């Protein structure tokens, strides 16, 4: 789920259902694994319509997160340093049959513009180390979360969820 927050931020809700005991899910007290996207994590890609620049956000079920800005397709402009900004609110709820990760992302992290293109994705790590790449839409033969053709959602930051 994707929704706008009051003040122009964004809320993401990722739900993973099924036999999660067969997955490698980091615990809250596990040290962060870097890079996050090489293990179970949930991701959001955001860009203003018509712009090549975009932001990538990685959220671990254990709590660590990361953000990067790209100048164009896979061309890293900078890692977003969150040292002086309010951190996203991240909450993970685990159940026997799944987990839910909720993220409240302050507006300071979002690309400029009231309407954004969005891609929500997940990297799922199995117990044997095998990775699966989930997305709402894979526009190419191989999964590629950076491919803007997969960013099929729209977020209007002026329409805050109540």
N, C-alpha and C positions, 0 to 999 in steps of 0.2 A: 504494500500500500504506500501511496505517496500523497502527502497533503501539505498545504502551506500552513505556517504557524503565524500567530500575531507578531507583528514586527518584521515580517518578511523572511523568516526562517523556513526550514523545511522539516517535515517529519517523515521518516521511513519506518515501515514495519515489515520485517522479513519473517516468514513462518516456514519452518522446516518440519515436515510431518513424516512419520514412518519409524523404522527400526533404527533409532539413533545410536543404539549400543554397538552397531557395526561401523560407526564413524569415529574418527579422531576429532574430538571436540575439546579444545583447551579449557581447563578449569580457571576460575577467577584468580587463583593463587599461583598459576603457572607463570613463569617468566615470559615476557613477550617474545614471539618468534618473528624474526625479520628475514625476508619481507613477509608481511602478513598474507599476501595473496598466494603464497606457496603452501598455505594450510587452509583449513576451514575458515572462511571469512565471507562477509557480505559486502557488496560494493555498490556505489552509486556513481554514475557518470552524469555530469550536468554541463550544459552549454547553452548560450543564448542562440536563438535562431539566426542562421546565416553567418555565424562566427566559426572560425576554425579552432579558436582557443576553447579549452574545456578543462573541467576539474574532475579529478578522480578521488573518491573517498573509499577507504578500506576500514571495515569494522570487524574486530574479532569478537566472538561470543564471550571471551574472557575479559573484554574491556579495552584493550589497546586499540588504537586507531591511527590512521595516517591519512594525509591529504597531499595531493600534488596538482600543480597546474601545468598543462601542456600547451605549447604554442600552436601546434598542429598535430596531426596524427602521429602519436608515439614520440613526439619531440618534446622532451621534458623542458619546461621553462624554469620551474623551481619546485622544491618541496615547500609546502605551506607550513611555516613555523607558527605554531599555536601558542608559543610561550607567553604572549601578552594578550591573547584573546580568550574569551570564555570558551571552555571546552564543550563539545557536544554532550548532551545527556544520553547515556547509553544504558539500557537495561535489558538483561537477558533472563528469560524465564524458561527453565528446563522442566520437561515432563517426561514420563516414560515413553510416550509416543511422539515426542517432538520438542521443538524449542521455538521461542519467539524472541526476536531481537528488535527492540525499538530504539530509534535514534531521533533525538531532537537536535537539529543542526542550526546554530545561530546564523542570522543573515550575513554576518561579516565574512563567512566562508563561501558564500554563493557567488557565482558569476553575476555581473551587473545585468539588469534588465528585469522587467516584471514577469516575463514569460520565459520559461526555460525548457529545453528538451532534456529528457532524462532517460537513462538506462539503468535498470536495477538488475543486479547479477549476484551470483554466488559461486564460490569455489568450495567444493565439498570433498574432504579428504576421508578416504576409507581407512579401516584399520591396517590394511596391507600397504598403505601409502599411495594407492591409486587416487588420482584426482579426477573429479567431474566438474564441468563448467556449465552452469545453468544461467540462462538468461530468458527474458520475456521473448526475445527474438534474436536468432543468430542469422545475420544477413549473408554470411559467407559459408563456404563449405566446412571450414574449420572454425571452432569458436574463437572469437576475437572481440573482447569486450570494448576495445578502443575503436572499433569500427562504428562510425556514427550512424550507420544504417540500423543499428540495434537500439538506438535511443528513441523508442517509439512513444514514450509517455510525454505528456506536457504538464508542467507545473506553473500555475499562475500564482505568483507570490502575493498578489493583491487579494486573493480569495482565501482568507485564513479559515481553517477548520475551527469549529467551536467546541 
